[in-house]
Amino acid sequence: RFMDNNYFLFIGIACLFVGLLDLLHALAYKNMGVFHRNDANLATQLWVSARYLQSVSFFLAPFFIKRKMKAEAVVAGCAAVTALFIAAIFTWGIFPECFVEGAGLTRFKIISEYLIALLLLGSLAFVRARRQAFDPEVIRLLTSSLALLSASELAFTLYTDVFGVSNMVGHLLKVFGFFFMYKAVIEIGLTRPYDLLFRELAKSEEKFRLLAENAQDIIYRFRLLPVPCFEYVSPSVTRITGYTPEEHYADPELALKMVHPDDRHLLKEMNLSPESARPRQFYMRWLRKDGRILWTEQHNKLTYNAEGKVASIMGIARDVTDRKESEEKIEILNTELAARASELEALNTELEAFNYSVSHDLRAPLSNISGSCEVLLMDVYAEALDDQGKYFVRSIHGQTKRMNHLIDAMLNFSRVNRQELCRVEVDLSNMALAISVELKMKQPDRRVSFTIAEGAKCYGDPVLLRTVLHNLIGNAWKYTGKQESAEIEFGMTNAEGKTVFYVRDNGAGFDAAQVHKLFRPFHRLHASSEFEGFGVGLATVQRIIHRHGGQIAAEGEVGKGATFSFTLQAGKTVPAQATETMRVRAIHLNP
């Protein structure tokens, strides 16, 4: 009942029925007068049937090592086989003859003994292969027993007289074989039951002892009743705290002494009222033997005695000092980050106020200057100015207009990061077409050919994405202004699994070595006298693309045009439209 090795139980049940057949074999000998048949063949038949049951049982027994077995089923099986043998010999008379008076053993008897010997040797091989399941002394006794039983079967193939020497030798070998089996199962099982019944438990205990002694964490068991003391503390306590296990065993109060004064109430509460609903996991500061502070994470489990009272506390303590210090640093960084965020919020508020000031306070004087210049250029006052005076007035008027546009550009650039995104499906093809038409209406005399891919769609903020296309297509329009036949293309393609939108032109282009300067605010690669502008358009485009989780890149060559390509956040485009070959719509805007 207490063993998980069913080998011996199977052998024991089988031997009960083997013994029954052996008893009948002994009673069937000549002159015993028990059975009406008074010949040697009956005893030999019963002997062979008993040996078959014995050898087959021994052969099958190793398969029940570490396997579940229903004893009732084994008893029923052995009883059925025994009953069949008895019926075949006594009732039906169909069991083959084994001994003939005057002639000796039959061929069936000799072959059966060899077969039985082979089965016993096979059983021996199986037992040796699974010797880890047995005590070393038990495996030696089993080996001797099975070897002797196999030898006895061979001896029984040589005799011609049931009272001959060979027959006697076979019986003696059988007695010694069962003697060793008795020693293995009965004597050791009774005199040293733990070696046999609880061998696996001892091995398991050794395994967990080695695990505890080599664990990086502290494993402990503290007894509360009847006298508080440490029953076990793993050796890792010395490395972590500086105190040895022996010091804990000698001083039950050491657990309280080494706890940080500010955390001792946790330990006191646990010892004074262990039944309280405390969390099983908690953190506590300890004082090392050298005075340093360390943080521990503890997991405790309570054990109870028969009266239902808490008898001991088993637990694991882990040194989490590095983790706690990291958490404290992260907390400090988060506090500093929150302070910086607050400062940035204040700066943004100031920037908003500045923008408001620029929008209202600076525009008013500029409007007055611009209006005054327009008045001076009217007929009434124009006559009082010579040509040089008129030139100066026109220059002032032009600069005020330029200053007003620069203020608009600055305000638009500052609003990009603060404007809330509203993502919807956007048809960039239709948006590009509308921008192209607007540009053509402003300069209807230009020869420009627009090529716009159809079905270029994405998810994003329609207002901000229109700003992107307006800047990119507007730049292409501006920098192709000196081309006799300008070409501007908007399209979409796939690159490394990403949807890429692009705007390409055959305009002035730029030096590829200066590409890193393109997206700097208020930085231009072309002089204002050559192409007008303030240098904030591409910087604005980059900010919008980044807010959409994408990237923007530029390629160009002086005199051969430029290509600006951009991506949006992965998964936010409409992939069904992103094909390698797209239908395009060519729009020729000629004078």
QUIRA-V716814 format. One line per field, one symbol per residue. ss: DSSP state (a for helix, b for strand, c for the rest). phi: phi as a letter, one per 30 degrees, with the letter a starting at -180 (. if undefined). burial: I if it has 16 or more other C-alpha atoms within 10 Angstrom, else O. Layout:
BEGIN
ss->???
phi->???
burial->???
END
This chain:
BEGIN
ss->ccccbcaaaaaaaaaaaaaaaaaaaaaccccccccccccaaaaaaaaaaaaaaaaaaaaaaaaabcccccaaaaaaaaaaaaaaaaaaaaacccccccbbcccbbcaaaaaaaaaaaaaaaaaaaaaaacaaaccaaaaaaaaaaaaaaaaaaaacccccccccaaaaaaaaaaaaaaaaaaaaaaaaaaacaaaaacaaaaaaaaaaaaaaaccccbbbbbbcccccbbbbbccaaaaaacccaaaaaacccaaaacbcaaaaaaaaaaaaccccccccbbbbbbbcccccbbbbbbbbbbbbcccccbbbbbbbbbbcaaaaaaaaaaaaaaaaaaaaaaaaaaaaaaaaaaaaaaaaaaaaaaaaaaaaaaaaccaaaaccccaaaaaaaaaaaaaaaaaaaaaaaaaaaaacccccccbbbbbaaaaaaaaaaaaaaacccccbbbbbbcccbbbbbaaaaaaaaaaaaaaaaaaccccccbbbbbbbbbbccbbbbbbbbccccccaaaaaacccccccccccccccccccaaaaaaaaaaaccccbbbbbbcccbbbbbbccccccbcaaaccccccbbbbbbcc
phi->.ccccceddddddddeddddddddeddddeididcddbbdddddddddddddddddddddeedcdibdbcedddddddddddddeddddccdicdedcbceicjddeddddddddddddddddddddddcdddbdeddddddddddddddddddddccdcbdcddeddddddddddddddddddcddddcdbdddcdcdddddddddddddddcddddcbbcdcbdbdadcabdddddddcjcdedddddbdddeddddeedcdddddddddbdddddddcacacccdddjdcbcbccbcbccccddicdcabcabccdceddddddddddddddddddddddddddddddeddeddddcdddeddddddddddddddedcdddcddddddddddddddddddddddddddddddedcdddbdbdbcdddddddddddddddbdddcbccbbddidbacadddddddddddddddddddcdcddbdbbbcabbcbhicdccbbbbcddiadedcddcdcddicbcbddddbdlcicddddedddddddicbbbbbabeibjbbcbbcceeicccddcdcdccdbbdbcccd
burial->OOOIIIIIIIIOIIIOIIOOIIOIIOIIIIOOOOOOOOIIIIIIIIIIIIIIIIIIIIIIIIIIIOOOIOOOOOOOOIIOOIOOIIOOIOOOOOIOIIIOOOOIIIOOIIOIIIIIIIIIIIIIIIIIOOOOIIIOOIIOIIIIIIIIIIIIIIIIIIIIIIOOOIIIIIIOIIIIIIOIIIIIIOOIIOOOOOIIIOIIOOOOOOOOOOOIOOOIIIIIIIIIOOOOIIIIIIIIIIOIIOIIIOOIIOOIOOOIOIIIOOOIOOOOOOOOOIOOOOOOOOIIIIIIOOOOIIIIIIIIOIOOOOOOOIIIIIIIIIIIOOOIOOOOOOOOOOOOOOOOOOOOOOOOOOOOOOIOOIIOOOIOOIOOIIOOIOOIIOOOOOOOOOOOOIOOIIOOIOOIIOOIOIIOIIIOIIOIOOOOIOOOOIIIIIIIIOIIOOIIOOOOOIIIIIIIIIIIIIIIIIOIIIIIIIIIIIIIIIIIIOOOOIIIIIIIIOOOOIIIIIIIIIIIIIOOOOOOOIIOIOOIOOOOOOOOIIIIIIIIIIIIIIIIOIIIOIOIIOOOIIIIIIIIIOOIIIOOIIOOOIOOOOIOIOO
END
